[in-house]
Amino acid sequence: MVDQDNASQSHQTKAKTTRLPKLIGAALTPIPLVLLQPVLGRLVRDIAKRRPELFERLGPHTETFFMIEIDEFPFVLRLLPDPEQPKLTAHRRHENIEFGASIGGPFMTLFTIIDGNSDSDAMFFARDVRVGGNTEAAVCLRNAMDDLEGSVIDDILDIGGPLFAPLRLVMAHLRTREAAI
């Protein structure tokens, strides 16, 4: 009986965890992407300054465009990890954008990789994460993320300062939910 209760609680926790990313995606749907572009640009430039080792580990792949596809979001992200002029832009899913490598998957899976709290090898090999295009570049990016000390999520929250207070609450909630699974 205890095992059934634990299984039921685990299922309820997973259900709640999967609802929040869908709500985040729904909240992002009406936002014009032109409003996101300056925020994304600032975030990637500040991350490049704070985390130069992330970009150094990419070697020749700093010139590769990565498409990041978060399943629950109404748009995809396009990343150019050039340490001198990094770019991160949002594009509607129907847009035909050029990229060298793509990484996609559920929000929570990608969140735990970026947060540094996962075994990304297991996620890649279990196919929780989809990889396309230049797989060498995608694996190189994953390895660079794995080797980081700390969390890029925390860096993003620090960059946003008090404006990101609501986001900080959401991230704390997601971390609590992820730890419970």
N, C-alpha and C positions, 0 to 999 in steps of 0.2 A: 504494500500500500504506500509506503514511503517513496519507493521508486516512481510510482505513478504520480504522486504529488510533485516530486521533483521534476519529472518529465513535463507535467502540466505547467508548472511555474516557468520552466525553461521555454516552453512553447509560447506562453503568454509574454515573456520578456522579449523573445524574438519578434513576435507580432508587433509589440509596441515599438521596438527598435526599427522595424521596417516601415512603420507608419510615419515616423518623423522625417526621414529623407524624402518621402513622397510629399509631405506637407511643405518642406523646404523647396522642392521642385515646383510645386504649385504656386508658392509665394513668388518665385522668381519668374514665372511665366509672363506676367504682364509688364515686367520691367523692360524698358527699351535698352537694348544692349549698348547703345551709345553712352548710357549713364554708367555702365559697368566698366567700360574700357579704361578710363583714367584710374579707377580704383585698382583694377587688375595690373595695369602698367606700373603703378607705384609699388604694389605688393611684390612683384617679381624683381623690380630694381632694388628694393630694400632687402629682399632675401638674398640677392646676389652679393650685396655688400656685407650682410651678416654671415653668410655661408659660402664664402669663396671656394671652400673645399668641395662643395657639392658640384660646382661647375668644373673645377679642375679635374675631378674624377671622370668626367665625361669625355675627355680627350677630344678626338676629332668629331664627336657627336654633338659638340656645342653648336655646330652649324646645321644640325638636323631639326626639322620642324616636327614636333610631337603633337598628335591629336589626342586629347584626353576626353574620353566619353564616359560621363557619369550617367548611369542608366536612368536615374530619376529626374535629371535636369532637362529643361527644355532646350538647352543649347550644348555645344561642345566647346572645349577650350583648345586653343592652339598655342603651344609653347615653343619659343626659340630660346634655348638656354645659353645664349652667347654671353659670356661674363662681362663684356664691355657694353653691350646693348641688348639685354634680355628683353623678350617680348612675351606677353601673355594676353591673348585676346579671346573674346567670346564670339561664337558664330552660331546662327540658327542651324538646326540639324539638316535642313533642306539645302543649305549652301554647299557648293562644291569647293572645298578647300584643299589645297595641296599640303601634303605632309609626308615625312619620310618614315615615321613609325607611329603606331597608334597603341594606346593602352586604354582599356575600358573595363567597366564592371559596375557592380552595385556600389552605391555611395558608401556604405559602412565598410566594405572591403577596401576601397581606395582610401577612406579616412584612416583606417588603422595602419595602412602602409605609410601614409604621410605623417601620421602621429608617432610612428616608430614603435608601435605596440603589436607587431604581428610577425609571423614567420612568412615573409613574402614569397620565399621559395615554395613553401607548401601551397600558398594561394595560386601561384603561377602554374605549378604542376597539377593542381587539382582543377585547374581551369576556372577558378573563381574570378580570375583576371584574364581578359582577352588581350592578346597581343597580335598586331598586324604590321605589315610593311617590314622595315628593317628590324628584325628581332634582336640583332646584336646591339643596336642603339637602345632598344627598349630594356634589354637585360642590363645594359650599362647604367641606364637611369635608375633602375630598380636597385642595383648594387650600390650606387652612389647614395640613394636614400637610406638603404640599410646601414651603411657605414657612418651615418651622421650620429653625433651625440645629441641627445635631446630631441625636441619635436619641432618640426616646421610649423605645425599648427600653433604652438605657443609663440613662435616668432611672428606669425601673422596677427595673432591677437595683440601682441605687444606693439606692433606697427600701427594698428588701428586705434590704440589708446582708448580713451573713454567712449569714443564713438562705437567701438566694438563691444561694449558692455553686454548688449543683448546676445551677441554672437558668442561671447565668453560663457554665458549661461547655457546656451544650446550645446556648446562643445563639452561643458562639464556634464551635462545630461547624457550626451552621447557616450562619453567615456564611462560613466557609471553603468549605462546599459550594456556597453560592450564588455565590461568587466564581469557583469552578471551572467553573461552567456556561457 
